[in-house]
Amino acid sequence: MSATLIDGKARAARLRETVARAAEKLKHDEGFEPGLAVVLVGEDPASQVYVASKVRLTKECGMRSIEHILPTDTNQADLVALVEKLNADPGVDGILVQMPLPKHIDSDAVVLAIDPAKDVDGLHPVNAGRIVLGKPGLVPCTPQGCVILAKEAFADKTGGDLSGFDALVLGRSILVGKPVALLLQNENCTVTMAHSRTRDLEAACRRADIVIAAVGRPRMVKGDWLKPGACVIDVGINRVPAPEKGEGKTRLVGDVDFETAVEVAGAITPVPGGVGPMTIACLLANTIRAACKRRGLAIPELG
Ligand SMILES: Nc1nc(=O)c2c([nH]1)NC[C@@H]1CN(c3ccc(C(=O)N[C@@H](CCC(=O)O)C(=O)O)cc3)C=[N+]21
């Protein structure tokens, strides 16, 4: 058996289309263009690539992109001052400070400085708390993308309803593991949070109808860890050497061993082309939501 591929690229393109329509409507009905401010500190090449695609897709969706590229030696006070300036700017609806920040900067303090109403990354403790409480707020982008893709996998069977499924989240990071576990609980899944100290991880995995792999270990989850027919969402973005492509070349692999998993799973996300593109589409969707909420407008349904 070979699993159905969950096409994150196509799903993300569809979400961006609804974002573009919402942006167009805001421009037409309300006379403004939602604005997303992206702050990049330093010259990390991966971060530069991510920020470039966020900027490009923001514009493609008919929104305004405000870019601040700062040198590596930027100090914390100056970065916080910039965030405060963006908080106060009425033309800025969303603020994203690209992570990781240089080591001399306390990223918690920077995130805390972001106005929770503009926190389109969903990283501010106020927004994290809202998920815990099951209250509306800005939901982190990668976890949001994981849930959308899991629903997509069950579209035919349950109409996308995840109620009652056993979900296993592998990894407990603030950015992905913890919030995605809470979101799945809010979708009425029975959630297990597994991590490096989990006893008999393989057995726990084998019980799950939905596996979210977010540990950052290349190809860790093997096909024989999976319940036949399970839905597998691979959050991993690991760059590994690919000598077969030439000397010094690399390729991207997930936290799931795709070749063996695809034989057992019912549905699986590829890497690349799975969760990654959804992360950016959800960021753009959050910018629309933040823009509407801040102005007292109804928040559109963005699918
Ligand atoms: N404040 C902040 N918010 C973030 O959301 C954030 C961040 N910092 N720092 C870094 C991580 C990583 N991240 C990705 C976004 C898109 C892809 C993506 O589109 N990946 C493509 C392939 C990209 C490639 O080829 O390298 C894919 O999976 O198909 C991946 C990773 C957002 N992050």
Ligand as a Chemical Component Dictionary entry (heavy atoms), coordinates in Angstrom:
data_LIG
# 
_chem_comp.id                   LIG 
_chem_comp.type                 NON-POLYMER 
_chem_comp.pdbx_formal_charge   1 
_chem_comp.three_letter_code    LIG 
# 
loop_
_chem_comp_atom.comp_id 
_chem_comp_atom.atom_id 
_chem_comp_atom.alt_atom_id 
_chem_comp_atom.type_symbol 
_chem_comp_atom.charge 
_chem_comp_atom.model_Cartn_x 
_chem_comp_atom.model_Cartn_y 
_chem_comp_atom.model_Cartn_z 
_chem_comp_atom.pdbx_ordinal 
LIG N1  N1  N 0 9.404  34.327 13.693 1  
LIG C1  C1  C 0 9.494  33.238 12.950 2  
LIG N2  N2  N 0 8.377  32.705 12.419 3  
LIG C2  C2  C 0 8.450  31.585 11.645 4  
LIG O1  O1  O 0 7.420  31.073 11.155 5  
LIG C3  C3  C 0 9.729  31.017 11.397 6  
LIG C4  C4  C 0 10.850 31.613 11.983 7  
LIG N3  N3  N 0 10.705 32.711 12.751 8  
LIG N4  N4  N 0 12.076 31.085 11.805 9  
LIG C5  C5  C 0 12.304 29.940 10.966 10 
LIG C6  C6  C 0 11.089 29.052 10.883 11 
LIG C7  C7  C 0 11.082 28.136 9.685  12 
LIG N5  N5  N 0 9.956  28.525 8.866  13 
LIG C8  C8  C 0 9.666  28.000 7.628  14 
LIG C9  C9  C 0 8.794  28.588 6.735  15 
LIG C10 C10 C 0 8.581  28.082 5.481  16 
LIG C11 C11 C 0 9.254  26.969 5.049  17 
LIG C12 C12 C 0 9.057  26.475 3.662  18 
LIG O2  O2  O 0 8.283  27.032 2.899  19 
LIG N6  N6  N 0 9.756  25.399 3.241  20 
LIG C13 C13 C 0 9.694  24.829 1.920  21 
LIG C14 C14 C 0 11.066 24.569 1.357  22 
LIG C15 C15 C 0 12.107 25.586 1.668  23 
LIG C16 C16 C 0 13.507 25.140 1.286  24 
LIG O3  O3  O 0 13.680 24.554 0.206  25 
LIG O4  O4  O 0 14.437 25.399 2.082  26 
LIG C17 C17 C 0 8.968  23.498 1.990  27 
LIG O5  O5  O 0 8.988  22.856 3.043  28 
LIG O6  O6  O 0 8.441  23.088 0.971  29 
LIG C18 C18 C 0 10.121 26.335 5.914  30 
LIG C19 C19 C 0 10.315 26.845 7.191  31 
LIG C20 C20 C 0 9.333  29.578 9.463  32 
LIG N7  N7  N 1 9.907  29.889 10.623 33 
# 
loop_
_chem_comp_bond.comp_id 
_chem_comp_bond.atom_id_1 
_chem_comp_bond.atom_id_2 
_chem_comp_bond.value_order 
_chem_comp_bond.pdbx_ordinal 
LIG N1  C1  SING 1  
LIG C1  N2  DOUB 2  
LIG C1  N3  SING 3  
LIG N2  C2  SING 4  
LIG C2  O1  DOUB 5  
LIG C2  C3  SING 6  
LIG C3  C4  DOUB 7  
LIG C3  N7  SING 8  
LIG C4  N3  SING 9  
LIG C4  N4  SING 10 
LIG N4  C5  SING 11 
LIG C5  C6  SING 12 
LIG C6  C7  SING 13 
LIG C6  N7  SING 14 
LIG C7  N5  SING 15 
LIG N5  C8  SING 16 
LIG N5  C20 SING 17 
LIG C8  C9  SING 18 
LIG C8  C19 DOUB 19 
LIG C9  C10 DOUB 20 
LIG C10 C11 SING 21 
LIG C11 C12 SING 22 
LIG C11 C18 DOUB 23 
LIG C12 O2  DOUB 24 
LIG C12 N6  SING 25 
LIG N6  C13 SING 26 
LIG C13 C14 SING 27 
LIG C13 C17 SING 28 
LIG C14 C15 SING 29 
LIG C15 C16 SING 30 
LIG C16 O3  DOUB 31 
LIG C16 O4  SING 32 
LIG C17 O5  DOUB 33 
LIG C17 O6  SING 34 
LIG C18 C19 SING 35 
LIG C20 N7  DOUB 36 
# 
